[in-house]
Amino acid sequence: MQALDAVNDRWGKGALKLASGKVGAAPRAWGMKQDSKSPDYTTDLKQIPVARA
């Protein structure tokens, strides 16, 4: 954190940011596709899809 503060002190506030912070413009809005969700997605184990590689 000291290195981050030193760079920001030298090059100006916001020169470096934490990777968890948002970058650039506002994030795009998204949402889950509700029509793909099973009505019993948490209770019926037979409805869990099987992934094969």
mmCIF entry with sequence, helices, sheets and N, C-alpha, C, O atoms, coordinates in Angstrom:
data_MODEL
# 
_entry.id   MODEL 
# 
_entity.id                         1 
_entity.type                       polymer 
_entity.pdbx_number_of_molecules   1 
# 
_entity_poly.entity_id                      1 
_entity_poly.type                           'polypeptide(L)' 
_entity_poly.nstd_linkage                   no 
_entity_poly.nstd_monomer                   no 
_entity_poly.pdbx_seq_one_letter_code       MQALDAVNDRWGKGALKLASGKVGAAPRAWGMKQDSKSPDYTTDLKQIPVARA 
_entity_poly.pdbx_seq_one_letter_code_can   MQALDAVNDRWGKGALKLASGKVGAAPRAWGMKQDSKSPDYTTDLKQIPVARA 
_entity_poly.pdbx_strand_id                 A 
# 
loop_
_entity_poly_seq.entity_id 
_entity_poly_seq.num 
_entity_poly_seq.mon_id 
_entity_poly_seq.hetero 
1 1  MET n 
1 2  GLN n 
1 3  ALA n 
1 4  LEU n 
1 5  ASP n 
1 6  ALA n 
1 7  VAL n 
1 8  ASN n 
1 9  ASP n 
1 10 ARG n 
1 11 TRP n 
1 12 GLY n 
1 13 LYS n 
1 14 GLY n 
1 15 ALA n 
1 16 LEU n 
1 17 LYS n 
1 18 LEU n 
1 19 ALA n 
1 20 SER n 
1 21 GLY n 
1 22 LYS n 
1 23 VAL n 
1 24 GLY n 
1 25 ALA n 
1 26 ALA n 
1 27 PRO n 
1 28 ARG n 
1 29 ALA n 
1 30 TRP n 
1 31 GLY n 
1 32 MET n 
1 33 LYS n 
1 34 GLN n 
1 35 ASP n 
1 36 SER n 
1 37 LYS n 
1 38 SER n 
1 39 PRO n 
1 40 ASP n 
1 41 TYR n 
1 42 THR n 
1 43 THR n 
1 44 ASP n 
1 45 LEU n 
1 46 LYS n 
1 47 GLN n 
1 48 ILE n 
1 49 PRO n 
1 50 VAL n 
1 51 ALA n 
1 52 ARG n 
1 53 ALA n 
# 
_struct_asym.id          A 
_struct_asym.entity_id   1 
# 
loop_
_struct_conf.conf_type_id 
_struct_conf.id 
_struct_conf.pdbx_PDB_helix_id 
_struct_conf.beg_label_comp_id 
_struct_conf.beg_label_asym_id 
_struct_conf.beg_label_seq_id 
_struct_conf.pdbx_beg_PDB_ins_code 
_struct_conf.end_label_comp_id 
_struct_conf.end_label_asym_id 
_struct_conf.end_label_seq_id 
_struct_conf.pdbx_end_PDB_ins_code 
_struct_conf.beg_auth_comp_id 
_struct_conf.beg_auth_asym_id 
_struct_conf.beg_auth_seq_id 
_struct_conf.end_auth_comp_id 
_struct_conf.end_auth_asym_id 
_struct_conf.end_auth_seq_id 
_struct_conf.pdbx_PDB_helix_class 
_struct_conf.details 
_struct_conf.pdbx_PDB_helix_length 
HELX_P HELX_P1 AA1 GLN A 2  ? TRP A 11 ? GLN A 2  TRP A 11 1 ? 10 
HELX_P HELX_P2 AA2 GLN A 34 ? SER A 36 ? GLN A 34 SER A 36 5 ? 3  
HELX_P HELX_P3 AA3 LEU A 45 ? GLN A 47 ? LEU A 45 GLN A 47 5 ? 3  
# 
_struct_conf_type.id          HELX_P 
_struct_conf_type.criteria    ? 
_struct_conf_type.reference   ? 
# 
loop_
_atom_site.group_PDB 
_atom_site.id 
_atom_site.type_symbol 
_atom_site.label_atom_id 
_atom_site.label_alt_id 
_atom_site.label_comp_id 
_atom_site.label_asym_id 
_atom_site.label_entity_id 
_atom_site.label_seq_id 
_atom_site.pdbx_PDB_ins_code 
_atom_site.Cartn_x 
_atom_site.Cartn_y 
_atom_site.Cartn_z 
_atom_site.occupancy 
_atom_site.B_iso_or_equiv 
_atom_site.pdbx_formal_charge 
_atom_site.auth_seq_id 
_atom_site.auth_comp_id 
_atom_site.auth_asym_id 
_atom_site.auth_atom_id 
_atom_site.pdbx_PDB_model_num 
ATOM 1   N N  . MET A 1 1  ? 0.820   -1.186  0.000   1.00 0.00 ? 1  MET A N  1 
ATOM 2   C CA . MET A 1 1  ? 0.000   0.000   0.000   1.00 0.00 ? 1  MET A CA 1 
ATOM 3   C C  . MET A 1 1  ? 0.869   1.257   0.000   1.00 0.00 ? 1  MET A C  1 
ATOM 4   O O  . MET A 1 1  ? 0.486   2.286   -0.557  1.00 0.00 ? 1  MET A O  1 
ATOM 5   N N  . GLN A 1 2  ? 2.037   1.165   0.627   1.00 0.00 ? 2  GLN A N  1 
ATOM 6   C CA . GLN A 1 2  ? 2.929   2.326   0.651   1.00 0.00 ? 2  GLN A CA 1 
ATOM 7   C C  . GLN A 1 2  ? 3.423   2.664   -0.754  1.00 0.00 ? 2  GLN A C  1 
ATOM 8   O O  . GLN A 1 2  ? 3.552   3.835   -1.109  1.00 0.00 ? 2  GLN A O  1 
ATOM 9   N N  . ALA A 1 3  ? 3.697   1.636   -1.545  1.00 0.00 ? 3  ALA A N  1 
ATOM 10  C CA . ALA A 1 3  ? 4.150   1.870   -2.921  1.00 0.00 ? 3  ALA A CA 1 
ATOM 11  C C  . ALA A 1 3  ? 3.052   2.544   -3.732  1.00 0.00 ? 3  ALA A C  1 
ATOM 12  O O  . ALA A 1 3  ? 3.326   3.454   -4.515  1.00 0.00 ? 3  ALA A O  1 
ATOM 13  N N  . LEU A 1 4  ? 1.818   2.103   -3.551  1.00 0.00 ? 4  LEU A N  1 
ATOM 14  C CA . LEU A 1 4  ? 0.677   2.704   -4.240  1.00 0.00 ? 4  LEU A CA 1 
ATOM 15  C C  . LEU A 1 4  ? 0.541   4.176   -3.854  1.00 0.00 ? 4  LEU A C  1 
ATOM 16  O O  . LEU A 1 4  ? 0.330   5.033   -4.712  1.00 0.00 ? 4  LEU A O  1 
ATOM 17  N N  . ASP A 1 5  ? 0.663   4.460   -2.564  1.00 0.00 ? 5  ASP A N  1 
ATOM 18  C CA . ASP A 1 5  ? 0.577   5.843   -2.097  1.00 0.00 ? 5  ASP A CA 1 
ATOM 19  C C  . ASP A 1 5  ? 1.724   6.693   -2.646  1.00 0.00 ? 5  ASP A C  1 
ATOM 20  O O  . ASP A 1 5  ? 1.521   7.853   -3.005  1.00 0.00 ? 5  ASP A O  1 
ATOM 21  N N  . ALA A 1 6  ? 2.925   6.120   -2.712  1.00 0.00 ? 6  ALA A N  1 
ATOM 22  C CA . ALA A 1 6  ? 4.080   6.869   -3.219  1.00 0.00 ? 6  ALA A CA 1 
ATOM 23  C C  . ALA A 1 6  ? 3.894   7.236   -4.687  1.00 0.00 ? 6  ALA A C  1 
ATOM 24  O O  . ALA A 1 6  ? 4.186   8.365   -5.081  1.00 0.00 ? 6  ALA A O  1 
ATOM 25  N N  . VAL A 1 7  ? 3.415   6.305   -5.498  1.00 0.00 ? 7  VAL A N  1 
ATOM 26  C CA . VAL A 1 7  ? 3.184   6.591   -6.919  1.00 0.00 ? 7  VAL A CA 1 
ATOM 27  C C  . VAL A 1 7  ? 2.087   7.634   -7.073  1.00 0.00 ? 7  VAL A C  1 
ATOM 28  O O  . VAL A 1 7  ? 2.222   8.559   -7.875  1.00 0.00 ? 7  VAL A O  1 
ATOM 29  N N  . ASN A 1 8  ? 1.009   7.499   -6.321  1.00 0.00 ? 8  ASN A N  1 
ATOM 30  C CA . ASN A 1 8  ? -0.077  8.478   -6.404  1.00 0.00 ? 8  ASN A CA 1 
ATOM 31  C C  . ASN A 1 8  ? 0.369   9.858   -5.927  1.00 0.00 ? 8  ASN A C  1 
ATOM 32  O O  . ASN A 1 8  ? -0.086  10.871  -6.458  1.00 0.00 ? 8  ASN A O  1 
ATOM 33  N N  . ASP A 1 9  ? 1.257   9.908   -4.926  1.00 0.00 ? 9  ASP A N  1 
ATOM 34  C CA . ASP A 1 9  ? 1.792   11.201  -4.475  1.00 0.00 ? 9  ASP A CA 1 
ATOM 35  C C  . ASP A 1 9  ? 2.633   11.848  -5.572  1.00 0.00 ? 9  ASP A C  1 
ATOM 36  O O  . ASP A 1 9  ? 2.561   13.059  -5.782  1.00 0.00 ? 9  ASP A O  1 
ATOM 37  N N  . ARG A 1 10 ? 3.429   11.043  -6.266  1.00 0.00 ? 10 ARG A N  1 
ATOM 38  C CA . ARG A 1 10 ? 4.321   11.587  -7.290  1.00 0.00 ? 10 ARG A CA 1 
ATOM 39  C C  . ARG A 1 10 ? 3.581   11.951  -8.573  1.00 0.00 ? 10 ARG A C  1 
ATOM 40  O O  . ARG A 1 10 ? 3.829   13.015  -9.140  1.00 0.00 ? 10 ARG A O  1 
ATOM 41  N N  . TRP A 1 11 ? 2.679   11.091  -9.040  1.00 0.00 ? 11 TRP A N  1 
ATOM 42  C CA . TRP A 1 11 ? 2.043   11.260  -10.344 1.00 0.00 ? 11 TRP A CA 1 
ATOM 43  C C  . TRP A 1 11 ? 0.617   11.795  -10.265 1.00 0.00 ? 11 TRP A C  1 
ATOM 44  O O  . TRP A 1 11 ? -0.007  12.047  -11.296 1.00 0.00 ? 11 TRP A O  1 
ATOM 45  N N  . GLY A 1 12 ? 0.106   11.969  -9.068  1.00 0.00 ? 12 GLY A N  1 
ATOM 46  C CA . GLY A 1 12 ? -1.233  12.528  -8.918  1.00 0.00 ? 12 GLY A CA 1 
ATOM 47  C C  . GLY A 1 12 ? -2.249  11.484  -8.468  1.00 0.00 ? 12 GLY A C  1 
ATOM 48  O O  . GLY A 1 12 ? -2.103  10.285  -8.710  1.00 0.00 ? 12 GLY A O  1 
ATOM 49  N N  . LYS A 1 13 ? -3.273  11.988  -7.809  1.00 0.00 ? 13 LYS A N  1 
ATOM 50  C CA . LYS A 1 13 ? -4.320  11.113  -7.287  1.00 0.00 ? 13 LYS A CA 1 
ATOM 51  C C  . LYS A 1 13 ? -4.978  10.338  -8.432  1.00 0.00 ? 13 LYS A C  1 
ATOM 52  O O  . LYS A 1 13 ? -5.362  10.922  -9.446  1.00 0.00 ? 13 LYS A O  1 
ATOM 53  N N  . GLY A 1 14 ? -5.102  9.040   -8.262  1.00 0.00 ? 14 GLY A N  1 
ATOM 54  C CA . GLY A 1 14 ? -5.741  8.220   -9.273  1.00 0.00 ? 14 GLY A CA 1 
ATOM 55  C C  . GLY A 1 14 ? -4.797  7.674   -10.327 1.00 0.00 ? 14 GLY A C  1 
ATOM 56  O O  . GLY A 1 14 ? -5.242  7.012   -11.265 1.00 0.00 ? 14 GLY A O  1 
ATOM 57  N N  . ALA A 1 15 ? -3.469  7.944   -10.192 1.00 0.00 ? 15 ALA A N  1 
ATOM 58  C CA . ALA A 1 15 ? -2.516  7.413   -11.170 1.00 0.00 ? 15 ALA A CA 1 
ATOM 59  C C  . ALA A 1 15 ? -2.528  5.885   -11.145 1.00 0.00 ? 15 ALA A C  1 
ATOM 60  O O  . ALA A 1 15 ? -2.445  5.243   -12.192 1.00 0.00 ? 15 ALA A O  1 
ATOM 61  N N  . LEU A 1 16 ? -2.630  5.318   -9.975  1.00 0.00 ? 16 LEU A N  1 
ATOM 62  C CA . LEU A 1 16 ? -2.772  3.871   -9.801  1.00 0.00 ? 16 LEU A CA 1 
ATOM 63  C C  . LEU A 1 16 ? -4.015  3.607   -8.969  1.00 0.00 ? 16 LEU A C  1 
ATOM 64  O O  . LEU A 1 16 ? -4.372  4.387   -8.086  1.00 0.00 ? 16 LEU A O  1 
ATOM 65  N N  . LYS A 1 17 ? -4.660  2.499   -9.267  1.00 0.00 ? 17 LYS A N  1 
ATOM 66  C CA . LYS A 1 17 ? -5.847  2.111   -8.508  1.00 0.00 ? 17 LYS A CA 1 
ATOM 67  C C  . LYS A 1 17 ? -5.760  0.631   -8.193  1.00 0.00 ? 17 LYS A C  1 
ATOM 68  O O  . LYS A 1 17 ? -5.039  -0.113  -8.858  1.00 0.00 ? 17 LYS A O  1 
ATOM 69  N N  . LEU A 1 18 ? -6.486  0.210   -7.192  1.00 0.00 ? 18 LEU A N  1 
ATOM 70  C CA . LEU A 1 18 ? -6.540  -1.205  -6.851  1.00 0.00 ? 18 LEU A CA 1 
ATOM 71  C C  . LEU A 1 18 ? -7.260  -1.970  -7.953  1.00 0.00 ? 18 LEU A C  1 
ATOM 72  O O  . LEU A 1 18 ? -8.160  -1.434  -8.598  1.00 0.00 ? 18 LEU A O  1 
ATOM 73  N N  . ALA A 1 19 ? -6.871  -3.204  -8.166  1.00 0.00 ? 19 ALA A N  1 
ATOM 74  C CA . ALA A 1 19 ? -7.465  -4.017  -9.228  1.00 0.00 ? 19 ALA A CA 1 
ATOM 75  C C  . ALA A 1 19 ? -8.949  -4.258  -8.992  1.00 0.00 ? 19 ALA A C  1 
ATOM 76  O O  . ALA A 1 19 ? -9.688  -4.512  -9.943  1.00 0.00 ? 19 ALA A O  1 
ATOM 77  N N  . SER A 1 20 ? -9.392  -4.183  -7.760  1.00 0.00 ? 20 SER A N  1 
ATOM 78  C CA . SER A 1 20 ? -10.807 -4.416  -7.474  1.00 0.00 ? 20 SER A CA 1 
ATOM 79  C C  . SER A 1 20 ? -11.666 -3.189  -7.756  1.00 0.00 ? 20 SER A C  1 
ATOM 80  O O  . SER A 1 20 ? -12.893 -3.277  -7.721  1.00 0.00 ? 20 SER A O  1 
ATOM 81  N N  . GLY A 1 21 ? -11.046 -2.059  -8.034  1.00 0.00 ? 21 GLY A N  1 
ATOM 82  C CA . GLY A 1 21 ? -11.800 -0.843  -8.323  1.00 0.00 ? 21 GLY A CA 1 
ATOM 83  C C  . GLY A 1 21 ? -12.297 -0.820  -9.749  1.00 0.00 ? 21 GLY A C  1 
ATOM 84  O O  . GLY A 1 21 ? -11.773 -1.538  -10.602 1.00 0.00 ? 21 GLY A O  1 
ATOM 85  N N  . LYS A 1 22 ? -13.311 0.003   -10.025 1.00 0.00 ? 22 LYS A N  1 
ATOM 86  C CA . LYS A 1 22 ? -13.827 0.066   -11.393 1.00 0.00 ? 22 LYS A CA 1 
ATOM 87  C C  . LYS A 1 22 ? -12.899 0.904   -12.264 1.00 0.00 ? 22 LYS A C  1 
ATOM 88  O O  . LYS A 1 22 ? -12.308 1.881   -11.802 1.00 0.00 ? 22 LYS A O  1 
ATOM 89  N N  . VAL A 1 23 ? -12.780 0.517   -13.506 1.00 0.00 ? 23 VAL A N  1 
ATOM 90  C CA . VAL A 1 23 ? -11.879 1.168   -14.449 1.00 0.00 ? 23 VAL A CA 1 
ATOM 91  C C  . VAL A 1 23 ? -12.697 1.816   -15.549 1.00 0.00 ? 23 VAL A C  1 
ATOM 92  O O  . VAL A 1 23 ? -13.636 1.212   -16.067 1.00 0.00 ? 23 VAL A O  1 
ATOM 93  N N  . GLY A 1 24 ? -12.351 3.027   -15.904 1.00 0.00 ? 24 GLY A N  1 
ATOM 94  C CA . GLY A 1 24 ? -12.991 3.687   -17.038 1.00 0.00 ? 24 GLY A CA 1 
ATOM 95  C C  . GLY A 1 24 ? -14.433 4.066   -16.778 1.00 0.00 ? 24 GLY A C  1 
ATOM 96  O O  . GLY A 1 24 ? -14.789 4.527   -15.694 1.00 0.00 ? 24 GLY A O  1 
ATOM 97  N N  . ALA A 1 25 ? -15.251 3.863   -17.788 1.00 0.00 ? 25 ALA A N  1 
ATOM 98  C CA . ALA A 1 25 ? -16.657 4.272   -17.731 1.00 0.00 ? 25 ALA A CA 1 
ATOM 99  C C  . ALA A 1 25 ? -17.445 3.385   -16.772 1.00 0.00 ? 25 ALA A C  1 
ATOM 100 O O  . ALA A 1 25 ? -16.938 2.400   -16.235 1.00 0.00 ? 25 ALA A O  1 
ATOM 101 N N  . ALA A 1 26 ? -18.673 3.762   -16.584 1.00 0.00 ? 26 ALA A N  1 
ATOM 102 C CA . ALA A 1 26 ? -19.558 3.001   -15.700 1.00 0.00 ? 26 ALA A CA 1 
ATOM 103 C C  . ALA A 1 26 ? -19.714 1.572   -16.222 1.00 0.00 ? 26 ALA A C  1 
ATOM 104 O O  . ALA A 1 26 ? -19.743 1.350   -17.432 1.00 0.00 ? 26 ALA A O  1 
ATOM 105 N N  . PRO A 1 27 ? -19.815 0.609   -15.310 1.00 0.00 ? 27 PRO A N  1 
ATOM 106 C CA . PRO A 1 27 ? -19.974 -0.781  -15.756 1.00 0.00 ? 27 PRO A CA 1 
ATOM 107 C C  . PRO A 1 27 ? -21.283 -0.991  -16.497 1.00 0.00 ? 27 PRO A C  1 
ATOM 108 O O  . PRO A 1 27 ? -22.289 -0.336  -16.221 1.00 0.00 ? 27 PRO A O  1 
ATOM 109 N N  . ARG A 1 28 ? -21.246 -1.924  -17.451 1.00 0.00 ? 28 ARG A N  1 
ATOM 110 C CA . ARG A 1 28 ? -22.458 -2.226  -18.215 1.00 0.00 ? 28 ARG A CA 1 
ATOM 111 C C  . ARG A 1 28 ? -23.465 -2.949  -17.330 1.00 0.00 ? 28 ARG A C  1 
ATOM 112 O O  . ARG A 1 28 ? -23.098 -3.767  -16.486 1.00 0.00 ? 28 ARG A O  1 
ATOM 113 N N  . ALA A 1 29 ? -24.707 -2.641  -17.533 1.00 0.00 ? 29 ALA A N  1 
ATOM 114 C CA . ALA A 1 29 ? -25.759 -3.324  -16.782 1.00 0.00 ? 29 ALA A CA 1 
ATOM 115 C C  . ALA A 1 29 ? -25.989 -4.699  -17.406 1.00 0.00 ? 29 ALA A C  1 
ATOM 116 O O  . ALA A 1 29 ? -25.984 -4.829  -18.630 1.00 0.00 ? 29 ALA A O  1 
ATOM 117 N N  . TRP A 1 30 ? -26.183 -5.693  -16.604 1.00 0.00 ? 30 TRP A N  1 
ATOM 118 C CA . TRP A 1 30 ? -26.462 -7.030  -17.099 1.00 0.00 ? 30 TRP A CA 1 
ATOM 119 C C  . TRP A 1 30 ? -27.425 -7.701  -16.137 1.00 0.00 ? 30 TRP A C  1 
ATOM 120 O O  . TRP A 1 30 ? -27.644 -7.237  -15.018 1.00 0.00 ? 30 TRP A O  1 
ATOM 121 N N  . GLY A 1 31 ? -27.973 -8.761  -16.584 1.00 0.00 ? 31 GLY A N  1 
ATOM 122 C CA . GLY A 1 31 ? -28.871 -9.528  -15.740 1.00 0.00 ? 31 GLY A CA 1 
ATOM 123 C C  . GLY A 1 31 ? -28.918 -10.978 -16.187 1.00 0.00 ? 31 GLY A C  1 
ATOM 124 O O  . GLY A 1 31 ? -28.618 -11.302 -17.336 1.00 0.00 ? 31 GLY A O  1 
ATOM 125 N N  . MET A 1 32 ? -29.296 -11.834 -15.266 1.00 0.00 ? 32 MET A N  1 
ATOM 126 C CA . MET A 1 32 ? -29.397 -13.249 -15.576 1.00 0.00 ? 32 MET A CA 1 
ATOM 127 C C  . MET A 1 32 ? -30.573 -13.484 -16.517 1.00 0.00 ? 32 MET A C  1 
ATOM 128 O O  . MET A 1 32 ? -31.607 -12.827 -16.404 1.00 0.00 ? 32 MET A O  1 
ATOM 129 N N  . LYS A 1 33 ? -30.412 -14.417 -17.439 1.00 0.00 ? 33 LYS A N  1 
ATOM 130 C CA . LYS A 1 33 ? -31.510 -14.763 -18.331 1.00 0.00 ? 33 LYS A CA 1 
ATOM 131 C C  . LYS A 1 33 ? -32.504 -15.625 -17.552 1.00 0.00 ? 33 LYS A C  1 
ATOM 132 O O  . LYS A 1 33 ? -32.305 -16.830 -17.393 1.00 0.00 ? 33 LYS A O  1 
ATOM 133 N N  . GLN A 1 34 ? -33.553 -15.004 -17.081 1.00 0.00 ? 34 GLN A N  1 
ATOM 134 C CA . GLN A 1 34 ? -34.517 -15.697 -16.232 1.00 0.00 ? 34 GLN A CA 1 
ATOM 135 C C  . GLN A 1 34 ? -35.226 -16.832 -16.958 1.00 0.00 ? 34 GLN A C  1 
ATOM 136 O O  . GLN A 1 34 ? -35.657 -17.792 -16.320 1.00 0.00 ? 34 GLN A O  1 
ATOM 137 N N  . ASP A 1 35 ? -35.355 -16.740 -18.285 1.00 0.00 ? 35 ASP A N  1 
ATOM 138 C CA . ASP A 1 35 ? -36.067 -17.786 -19.012 1.00 0.00 ? 35 ASP A CA 1 
ATOM 139 C C  . ASP A 1 35 ? -35.261 -19.083 -19.087 1.00 0.00 ? 35 ASP A C  1 
ATOM 140 O O  . ASP A 1 35 ? -35.820 -20.129 -19.417 1.00 0.00 ? 35 ASP A O  1 
ATOM 141 N N  . SER A 1 36 ? -33.960 -19.038 -18.790 1.00 0.00 ? 36 SER A N  1 
ATOM 142 C CA . SER A 1 36 ? -33.130 -20.242 -18.816 1.00 0.00 ? 36 SER A CA 1 
ATOM 143 C C  . SER A 1 36 ? -33.125 -20.966 -17.476 1.00 0.00 ? 36 SER A C  1 
ATOM 144 O O  . SER A 1 36 ? -32.633 -22.091 -17.383 1.00 0.00 ? 36 SER A O  1 
ATOM 145 N N  . LYS A 1 37 ? -33.652 -20.349 -16.462 1.00 0.00 ? 37 LYS A N  1 
ATOM 146 C CA . LYS A 1 37 ? -33.620 -20.899 -15.115 1.00 0.00 ? 37 LYS A CA 1 
ATOM 147 C C  . LYS A 1 37 ? -34.770 -21.873 -14.903 1.00 0.00 ? 37 LYS A C  1 
ATOM 148 O O  . LYS A 1 37 ? -35.905 -21.605 -15.295 1.00 0.00 ? 37 LYS A O  1 
ATOM 149 N N  . SER A 1 38 ? -34.465 -22.999 -14.284 1.00 0.00 ? 38 SER A N  1 
ATOM 150 C CA . SER A 1 38 ? -35.495 -23.977 -13.949 1.00 0.00 ? 38 SER A CA 1 
ATOM 151 C C  . SER A 1 38 ? -36.311 -23.459 -12.763 1.00 0.00 ? 38 SER A C  1 
ATOM 152 O O  . SER A 1 38 ? -35.754 -22.788 -11.894 1.00 0.00 ? 38 SER A O  1 
ATOM 153 N N  . PRO A 1 39 ? -37.599 -23.747 -12.702 1.00 0.00 ? 39 PRO A N  1 
ATOM 154 C CA . PRO A 1 39 ? -38.396 -23.322 -11.550 1.00 0.00 ? 39 PRO A CA 1 
ATOM 155 C C  . PRO A 1 39 ? -37.911 -23.952 -10.243 1.00 0.00 ? 39 PRO A C  1 
ATOM 156 O O  . PRO A 1 39 ? -38.070 -23.359 -9.176  1.00 0.00 ? 39 PRO A O  1 
ATOM 157 N N  . ASP A 1 40 ? -37.325 -25.144 -10.318 1.00 0.00 ? 40 ASP A N  1 
ATOM 158 C CA . ASP A 1 40 ? -36.851 -25.849 -9.124  1.00 0.00 ? 40 ASP A CA 1 
ATOM 159 C C  . ASP A 1 40 ? -35.328 -25.912 -9.093  1.00 0.00 ? 40 ASP A C  1 
ATOM 160 O O  . ASP A 1 40 ? -34.759 -26.932 -8.704  1.00 0.00 ? 40 ASP A O  1 
ATOM 161 N N  . TYR A 1 41 ? -34.671 -24.845 -9.494  1.00 0.00 ? 41 TYR A N  1 
ATOM 162 C CA . TYR A 1 41 ? -33.224 -24.892 -9.661  1.00 0.00 ? 41 TYR A CA 1 
ATOM 163 C C  . TYR A 1 41 ? -32.464 -25.160 -8.372  1.00 0.00 ? 41 TYR A C  1 
ATOM 164 O O  . TYR A 1 41 ? -31.294 -25.540 -8.430  1.00 0.00 ? 41 TYR A O  1 
ATOM 165 N N  . THR A 1 42 ? -33.083 -24.976 -7.209  1.00 0.00 ? 42 THR A N  1 
ATOM 166 C CA . THR A 1 42 ? -32.365 -25.233 -5.961  1.00 0.00 ? 42 THR A CA 1 
ATOM 167 C C  . THR A 1 42 ? -32.835 -26.489 -5.252  1.00 0.00 ? 42 THR A C  1 
ATOM 168 O O  . THR A 1 42 ? -32.216 -26.900 -4.270  1.00 0.00 ? 42 THR A O  1 
ATOM 169 N N  . THR A 1 43 ? -33.900 -27.109 -5.713  1.00 0.00 ? 43 THR A N  1 
ATOM 170 C CA . THR A 1 43 ? -34.451 -28.235 -4.967  1.00 0.00 ? 43 THR A CA 1 
ATOM 171 C C  . THR A 1 43 ? -34.456 -29.553 -5.724  1.00 0.00 ? 43 THR A C  1 
ATOM 172 O O  . THR A 1 43 ? -34.497 -30.605 -5.085  1.00 0.00 ? 43 THR A O  1 
ATOM 173 N N  . ASP A 1 44 ? -34.419 -29.551 -7.027  1.00 0.00 ? 44 ASP A N  1 
ATOM 174 C CA . ASP A 1 44 ? -34.495 -30.785 -7.801  1.00 0.00 ? 44 ASP A CA 1 
ATOM 175 C C  . ASP A 1 44 ? -33.120 -31.100 -8.389  1.00 0.00 ? 44 ASP A C  1 
ATOM 176 O O  . ASP A 1 44 ? -32.712 -30.494 -9.379  1.00 0.00 ? 44 ASP A O  1 
ATOM 177 N N  . LEU A 1 45 ? -32.406 -32.051 -7.776  1.00 0.00 ? 45 LEU A N  1 
ATOM 178 C CA . LEU A 1 45 ? -31.048 -32.376 -8.204  1.00 0.00 ? 45 LEU A CA 1 
ATOM 179 C C  . LEU A 1 45 ? -31.006 -32.973 -9.602  1.00 0.00 ? 45 LEU A C  1 
ATOM 180 O O  . LEU A 1 45 ? -29.960 -32.919 -10.248 1.00 0.00 ? 45 LEU A O  1 
ATOM 181 N N  . LYS A 1 46 ? -32.094 -33.533 -10.089 1.00 0.00 ? 46 LYS A N  1 
ATOM 182 C CA . LYS A 1 46 ? -32.126 -34.104 -11.439 1.00 0.00 ? 46 LYS A CA 1 
ATOM 183 C C  . LYS A 1 46 ? -32.070 -33.013 -12.508 1.00 0.00 ? 46 LYS A C  1 
ATOM 184 O O  . LYS A 1 46 ? -31.763 -33.303 -13.664 1.00 0.00 ? 46 LYS A O  1 
ATOM 185 N N  . GLN A 1 47 ? -32.360 -31.768 -12.143 1.00 0.00 ? 47 GLN A N  1 
ATOM 186 C CA . GLN A 1 47 ? -32.356 -30.683 -13.116 1.00 0.00 ? 47 GLN A CA 1 
ATOM 187 C C  . GLN A 1 47 ? -31.000 -29.989 -13.238 1.00 0.00 ? 47 GLN A C  1 
ATOM 188 O O  . GLN A 1 47 ? -30.855 -29.050 -14.020 1.00 0.00 ? 47 GLN A O  1 
ATOM 189 N N  . ILE A 1 48 ? -30.006 -30.443 -12.471 1.00 0.00 ? 48 ILE A N  1 
ATOM 190 C CA . ILE A 1 48 ? -28.676 -29.849 -12.571 1.00 0.00 ? 48 ILE A CA 1 
ATOM 191 C C  . ILE A 1 48 ? -28.021 -30.353 -13.851 1.00 0.00 ? 48 ILE A C  1 
ATOM 192 O O  . ILE A 1 48 ? -27.928 -31.565 -14.044 1.00 0.00 ? 48 ILE A O  1 
ATOM 193 N N  . PRO A 1 49 ? -27.563 -29.465 -14.732 1.00 0.00 ? 49 PRO A N  1 
ATOM 194 C CA . PRO A 1 49 ? -26.941 -29.908 -15.985 1.00 0.00 ? 49 PRO A CA 1 
ATOM 195 C C  . PRO A 1 49 ? -25.601 -30.597 -15.722 1.00 0.00 ? 49 PRO A C  1 
ATOM 196 O O  . PRO A 1 49 ? -24.912 -30.283 -14.752 1.00 0.00 ? 49 PRO A O  1 
ATOM 197 N N  . VAL A 1 50 ? -25.244 -31.529 -16.587 1.00 0.00 ? 50 VAL A N  1 
ATOM 198 C CA . VAL A 1 50 ? -23.981 -32.252 -16.491 1.00 0.00 ? 50 VAL A CA 1 
ATOM 199 C C  . VAL A 1 50 ? -23.044 -31.714 -17.569 1.00 0.00 ? 50 VAL A C  1 
ATOM 200 O O  . VAL A 1 50 ? -23.387 -31.698 -18.751 1.00 0.00 ? 50 VAL A O  1 
ATOM 201 N N  . ALA A 1 51 ? -21.863 -31.275 -17.149 1.00 0.00 ? 51 ALA A N  1 
ATOM 202 C CA . ALA A 1 51 ? -20.861 -30.773 -18.097 1.00 0.00 ? 51 ALA A CA 1 
ATOM 203 C C  . ALA A 1 51 ? -19.853 -31.878 -18.360 1.00 0.00 ? 51 ALA A C  1 
ATOM 204 O O  . ALA A 1 51 ? -19.335 -32.492 -17.427 1.00 0.00 ? 51 ALA A O  1 
ATOM 205 N N  . ARG A 1 52 ? -19.580 -32.127 -19.617 1.00 0.00 ? 52 ARG A N  1 
ATOM 206 C CA . ARG A 1 52 ? -18.611 -33.166 -19.986 1.00 0.00 ? 52 ARG A CA 1 
ATOM 207 C C  . ARG A 1 52 ? -17.544 -32.542 -20.867 1.00 0.00 ? 52 ARG A C  1 
ATOM 208 O O  . ARG A 1 52 ? -17.830 -31.720 -21.737 1.00 0.00 ? 52 ARG A O  1 
ATOM 209 N N  . ALA A 1 53 ? -16.317 -32.950 -20.622 1.00 0.00 ? 53 ALA A N  1 
ATOM 210 C CA . ALA A 1 53 ? -15.200 -32.406 -21.410 1.00 0.00 ? 53 ALA A CA 1 
ATOM 211 C C  . ALA A 1 53 ? -14.572 -33.481 -22.264 1.00 0.00 ? 53 ALA A C  1 
ATOM 212 O O  . ALA A 1 53 ? -13.619 -33.211 -22.995 1.00 0.00 ? 53 ALA A O  1 
# 
